[in-house]
Amino acid sequence: MASEALKKQKRIPQVEIFTSEHCYFCGKMEEILLDLQKFYNFRIKKVDVDKIPTKDILKLPTIRINGGKDIIGFMPKEDLSAMLVRQLYSKI
């Protein structure tokens, strides 16, 4: 049981950002995520919907934390930081 808890602790959270080169706010959100990554331990996976179409992403930018609920649209850094903390650490 203890080894299972260690495996969970070592798992690095993943934040997906769905973008398009035609989306102005996508670049801004990616910059914010890269900045927040300096303070919180998570991986960023960038998905370009122009190259990899997805049926469930209807608006950009879209951020998905650990496969959970989507964050849609632009969000100020402070708000995104608070949401990241809630979703990254809510299951500890």
N, C-alpha and C positions, 0 to 999 in steps of 0.2 A: 504494500500500500504506500509506503514511503517513497519507493522508486517511482510510482505513478505521479506523486506530487512533485517530485524533482523534474520529471519529464514535462509537466505542465508549466513549471516555473521557467524552464529553459526554452520553451517555445516562444519565439519572437513574434509579436503581433504584426499583422499585415494590414496596410492601408492601401486600398486600390483607388487610383484616380482615373476616371474615364474622361478622355480629352479628345480634342480635334484641333488640327492646326488652324481652323477657321474660328476657334472660340477664344476670344480675348481674355475672358475671366479664367479660363483653364490654366493659362500660364501663370496668372497671379496666384491662383490656389496652389499650384505646384510649388511656387516660390515660398509660400507660407508653410506648406508641409515640410519642405526641405529645411526651413528655419526651425520649425518645431522639432524636427528630428534631432537637432542638437541637444534638446532637453529631455526628450522622451525616447525610449527604446522601441522602435518599430521599423519595419521595412516598408518601402514604397514600391508598389507595382503600378506602373503607368500603362494604361490600356488606350490605345489610339482607336477610336471607334470608326475612323475612316478606313483603317487597315483590318481591324477585327470587329466587324459589326456585331452588335448585341441587341437582342429583342427587348430586354428589360430596362435598358437605359434610354429614357425618352428626352431628358434635358441634360445640358452640360453647363458647368462641370458637375460631375457626380462623384462623391467620395463614399467608399464603402469600407467600414472598419471591421476587420475579422469576419467578413461575409455577412455582417449584420445589416441593420437599417441604413438606408441610403441618406446621405446628406446632399441635397440638391441645390445648386446655385452658389453664388459667391457668398462668403461669410468672412467677417473681419477676423483677424488673427486671434484676438482674445476670446471670441465666441467659439472658434474652431478648437482652440487649445482646451477650453473647458469641456467641450463635447468629446474630444479625444480622451481626456483624463477619465471622464465618466464611462466611456465605452471600453477603453483599454483596461481599466482597473476595477470595473464593477463586479467582476467575478472572482476577485481575490479574497 
